[in-house]
Amino acid sequence: MRLFSVISALMKLSSSNSAGDSEPPVKIIVAVARNRVIGRDGRLPWSIPEDWQHFLDSTEGGTLVAGRRCVDELVDTGALADGRRRVFKVSTTQKGPDCFSDFPSALEAAKECGRPVWICGGERIYGEAMPIADELVLTLVDVDFEGDTYFPPWKDEFPCLLSERKSQHGEIPLYFRVYRRDGVKEAPKCV
Ligand SMILES: NC(=O)c1ccc[n+]([C@@H]2O[C@H](COP(=O)([O-])OP(=O)(O)OC[C@H]3O[C@@H](n4cnc5c(N)ncnc54)[C@H](OP(=O)(O)O)[C@@H]3O)[C@@H](O)[C@H]2O)c1
């Protein structure tokens, strides 16, 4: 009888440690100018189709967490129309089933969906997510832009560049990067 209890306890322990019970990854996704500008007048300061497609491809099938203004922009661009991504909004002035008055509550609800969680801004949300996200998926739009919304400095939180792909939008160099907060600091893989 005692042997049976031990085996049963071991089985429970092993199943609770299985990958199926682990939390989904939390990733920040952003496109940032060299001077860390990300927005102007409630919109992106640029129109770069390759980066927009990168955003859509990366977030497909995931759960998004974003501030009220970002959600408005996502709705306006049609990014939510195909139903391939669900969004949880952070707002103190609006109410609704997918609306939360603070970032931690929105994040917990998003994690419960069991799909990768994508933190989509804006400025305050990025600031709150920076210490807790697992990964940073960042497009460096490598020129200065005028703007009113900024991404926080990220290199202390995410010192490890995992991969980098270079591209070009007209005269503007683009770097599609993935950073982790831990791991081996080494030269990026250029793909
Ligand atoms: N380049 C990029 O990758 C990128 C990504 C995202 C955004 N953007 C740009 O950034 C701008 C939008 O960002 P934003 O910072 O201005 O606005 P935002 O975060 O999208 O929206 C601001 C509103 O969200 C709510 N909110 C945000 N953080 C909150 C918090 N921690 N707790 C409670 N409520 C919170 C508040 O809504 P209430 O007033 O209703 O309480 C606040 O007024 C746009 O220009 C957009 O294009 C760029």
PDBQT file of the ligand as one rigid body, heavy atoms in Angstrom, charges set to zero:
ROOT
HETATM    1  N1  LIG A 201       6.626  51.375 -32.616  1.00  0.00    +0.000 N 
HETATM    2  C1  LIG A 201       5.948  50.458 -31.954  1.00  0.00    +0.000 C 
HETATM    3  O1  LIG A 201       6.282  49.258 -31.981  1.00  0.00    +0.000 OA
HETATM    4  C2  LIG A 201       4.776  50.863 -31.122  1.00  0.00    +0.000 A 
HETATM    5  C3  LIG A 201       4.167  49.952 -30.280  1.00  0.00    +0.000 A 
HETATM    6  C4  LIG A 201       3.115  50.380 -29.496  1.00  0.00    +0.000 A 
HETATM    7  C5  LIG A 201       2.693  51.708 -29.550  1.00  0.00    +0.000 A 
HETATM    8  N2  LIG A 201       3.298  52.543 -30.402  1.00  0.00    +0.000 N 
HETATM    9  C6  LIG A 201       2.878  53.955 -30.473  1.00  0.00    +0.000 C 
HETATM   10  O2  LIG A 201       2.756  54.455 -29.153  1.00  0.00    +0.000 OA
HETATM   11  C7  LIG A 201       1.628  55.325 -29.081  1.00  0.00    +0.000 C 
HETATM   12  C8  LIG A 201       0.610  54.730 -28.112  1.00  0.00    +0.000 C 
HETATM   13  O3  LIG A 201       1.222  54.486 -26.857  1.00  0.00    +0.000 OA
HETATM   14  P1  LIG A 201       0.859  55.342 -25.560  1.00  0.00    +0.000 P 
HETATM   15  O4  LIG A 201       1.886  55.061 -24.528  1.00  0.00    +0.000 OA
HETATM   16  O5  LIG A 201       0.626  56.747 -25.968  1.00  0.00    +0.000 OA
HETATM   17  O6  LIG A 201      -0.566  54.792 -25.178  1.00  0.00    +0.000 OA
HETATM   18  P2  LIG A 201      -1.172  53.385 -24.651  1.00  0.00    +0.000 P 
HETATM   19  O7  LIG A 201      -0.344  52.792 -23.581  1.00  0.00    +0.000 OA
HETATM   20  O8  LIG A 201      -1.495  52.527 -25.812  1.00  0.00    +0.000 OA
HETATM   21  O9  LIG A 201      -2.534  53.924 -24.097  1.00  0.00    +0.000 OA
HETATM   22  C9  LIG A 201      -2.522  54.819 -23.000  1.00  0.00    +0.000 C 
HETATM   23  C10 LIG A 201      -3.736  54.516 -22.187  1.00  0.00    +0.000 C 
HETATM   24  O10 LIG A 201      -3.744  53.132 -21.852  1.00  0.00    +0.000 OA
HETATM   25  C11 LIG A 201      -4.118  52.990 -20.487  1.00  0.00    +0.000 C 
HETATM   26  N3  LIG A 201      -2.933  52.553 -19.754  1.00  0.00    +0.000 N 
HETATM   27  C12 LIG A 201      -1.686  52.445 -20.235  1.00  0.00    +0.000 A 
HETATM   28  N4  LIG A 201      -0.866  51.939 -19.315  1.00  0.00    +0.000 NA
HETATM   29  C13 LIG A 201      -1.620  51.736 -18.224  1.00  0.00    +0.000 A 
HETATM   30  C14 LIG A 201      -1.358  51.204 -16.947  1.00  0.00    +0.000 A 
HETATM   31  N5  LIG A 201      -0.138  50.774 -16.613  1.00  0.00    +0.000 N 
HETATM   32  N6  LIG A 201      -2.343  51.143 -16.043  1.00  0.00    +0.000 NA
HETATM   33  C15 LIG A 201      -3.592  51.531 -16.373  1.00  0.00    +0.000 A 
HETATM   34  N7  LIG A 201      -3.918  52.033 -17.598  1.00  0.00    +0.000 NA
HETATM   35  C16 LIG A 201      -2.939  52.135 -18.495  1.00  0.00    +0.000 A 
HETATM   36  C17 LIG A 201      -4.632  54.345 -20.063  1.00  0.00    +0.000 C 
HETATM   37  O11 LIG A 201      -5.960  54.364 -20.534  1.00  0.00    +0.000 OA
HETATM   38  P3  LIG A 201      -7.124  55.245 -19.820  1.00  0.00    +0.000 P 
HETATM   39  O12 LIG A 201      -6.783  56.674 -20.115  1.00  0.00    +0.000 OA
HETATM   40  O13 LIG A 201      -8.371  54.749 -20.481  1.00  0.00    +0.000 OA
HETATM   41  O14 LIG A 201      -7.042  54.912 -18.366  1.00  0.00    +0.000 OA
HETATM   42  C18 LIG A 201      -3.776  55.281 -20.877  1.00  0.00    +0.000 C 
HETATM   43  O15 LIG A 201      -4.312  56.557 -21.044  1.00  0.00    +0.000 OA
HETATM   44  C19 LIG A 201       1.082  55.419 -30.495  1.00  0.00    +0.000 C 
HETATM   45  O16 LIG A 201       1.685  56.524 -31.148  1.00  0.00    +0.000 OA
HETATM   46  C20 LIG A 201       1.525  54.112 -31.114  1.00  0.00    +0.000 C 
HETATM   47  O17 LIG A 201       1.625  54.195 -32.523  1.00  0.00    +0.000 OA
HETATM   48  C21 LIG A 201       4.331  52.169 -31.185  1.00  0.00    +0.000 A 
ENDROOT
TORSDOF 0
